[in-house]
């Protein structure tokens, strides 16, 4: 690989990383081309040598953010007891340390409302990341309830995690924010334990 190609690859990665940071901090509307290139330390004119549009960049950044978050959440998970792995992921995500990571934290909760309202064109990229998260998490979920499959429970936990983190980030009161995280962790752990109970077979999960 020659020096020019290496520089272009480094610039490409810098643009994606800058976009990911801005998505977490300012949402999709705040991740404009000029802002991204400034944050990456590059000139605006070089953008189209890497991406055909802002939309393509945002989709790329969403996929990168989702992949990195899964890597962090499932890091060394095989070292944990099998029965505890799903709860380990839950606790890692819903931690004060994750909430306080700022632009290093999960970007997906910050963009959900944008995609639901003003930027629906990024729904497929978001859906891919939720699907991938649910697929990986479901391999660590155990359930005895016939109506509550590991994938359904995994999707419910993901909704709880993203919602809990989003609300905790928005709250100005640190005590209330901490309590939201704790409540979400406890609720998720209770759901996981309840799903493993043999007497849960045949129960209606929506009524529990």
N, C-alpha and C positions, 0 to 999 in steps of 0.2 A: 504494500500500500504506500503510495507516495505522500509527500507532505501536504499537498493540496487536498487530497481525498481525506486525510486525517483531520485537517482543519475543518473541512465541511462537515464531517461526522461529529466533531466536537461541537460545532455551532448548532447542528441539528438537535443534538441532545440538550444543549443549553436552552434552546427555544422551547422544547417540550417541557423541561423542568420549570422554566419560568412560567409557562402557561399553567402548569399544575399548581404552582404556588398562588398565582393570581386567581385561579378558579376557587381555591379554598378561601382566599382572603376577600375577594370581591365578587365572586360569582361569574357567570358567563358574560354578562354585560360589561363587567369590569376587566375582562381579559381581551381587550382590543389589540389589534396588531401592533400599534405604536407602543402600548403599555408593555406588551410581552417582549418586544424587541429591546426596549429600554431596560427592562428587568434582566434580560439576558446579556446586556452589554454589547448589543449589536445594532447596526443601522437598519432602519425600517426598509430601505431599498433592497436589502438582502433577503427579505422574508419569502418572496415568491420563487426564490431559488431552492426553497425547501418544501413549501406547501402551496397548493393551488388556491387555497382560501382559508379564512379564519375557521370556517366550519370544519374543514378537514383537520386543522390543528386541534380544535377543541375535542373532536372525537378521539384523536390520537392521545391527547392528554388525559381524557377520561379513562381510556383503556390502560394507559401507563399507571395512573393513580390507583385504579382498582387492582392491578397486578401487584404493585408494590405493597399495598395494604394487605393483600392476602399473604404475601411472603412474610410480612412482619407478624401477622396474627398466627400463622401456622408454623413459625420458625421453631425447630426442635420439638415439635408437638409429639413426635414419636417417643420422646424421653418421658412423657407424662403417662400416668396410668390410663389405660384405655377408657375406663368409665368416666374419667375426669376431663377428657380432652375438649369436649364441646363447651364445658363450663370455663375452662382455661381461656378459650377464644373469647367467650362472652366477657370475662373479667378483664382481659387485655384491652378489648375495644372500649368497654365502659369504665375506663380508669381515669382518674384525675390527670395522670401523666399524659394520656392520649389527648384529653380535652385541652391541655395546656401546651401542646406541641405547636400550636399556631399553624404556620404554613407547612409544617412537616406532618401534620395530622391528616386524617382521611378527608379528601375533598368532596366525596360523593354527597354527603348530607347537605353541603353548602350549595349544591346546584340542582337539587331535586325540584325546588319550587320554580326555578327558572325554566326547567324542562317542561314542567307541568303547565306553565303559563305562556312565556314569551319565546321559548326556544325548543319547541317540540321536535325539531329536526335532529336533536341529539338523543332522543328517546331510545333508539336502537342501541347506541353505544352504552348508555346507562343500563339497559336491559341485559346486555351481554355480561356486564360486570356483576350484576345481581345474580344472574343465572350461574355464573362461574363460582361465585361465593357460596351460593346455596348448594351447588353440586359438591364442592369440597367439604363444606361444613356437614352436610348430610351423611358423609362417610363416618363421622364421629358421633352421630346422634343415635341413640337407642330408644325404641318405643315399643311398648306392648299393646298399644291401642290400635285396633285394626283400621279405624277410620283416620288415624293420625300417622301418616307416613313420615319417615325421616326427612324427606324433602319438604313436606308441608311445615313440619316443626322448624326446620332450618330457615325457611322463608319467614316464618313468624318471628324467630329470633333476630333475623336481620332487620326486619321492620322495627323491632324493639330497640335494637342497637343504634340504628341510624336516627330514630326519633329521639331516643334518650340523649345521644351525643349532641344532636342539634339543639335541643332545649337547654341542655346544661351549658352549652357555649353561649347561648343568648342571654342567660340570666346574669344580672349584675351582682346579685347576692351570692357570695361564694358558698355560704352555708346551704342555701337553697339549691344551688347548682350541685354541690356534693351530694345532697340528699336525693336529688333526681337520679344521679348516677347510681347511688346505692340502691334506691328503690327498683330501678330497672334491672340491676344485677340480681337482686333478690327474686324479682318476678320471673326473670329468665331461668334462674337456677331452680325455682319451684316448678316451673313448667317442665324442665328437663327431668327432674326427679319424678314428677307425677306421671310423665309419659312412660317411664320405665316400670311403673308399678303394674304388677300382673292383674290387679283388680280394675285397671283402667280399660281392659279389653271390653269392647262393646259400648263404651260410653260415648256420648256425643261431645266432641272436643269444643264445639261452640257454646255448649251449655255449662262447661266446667269452670 
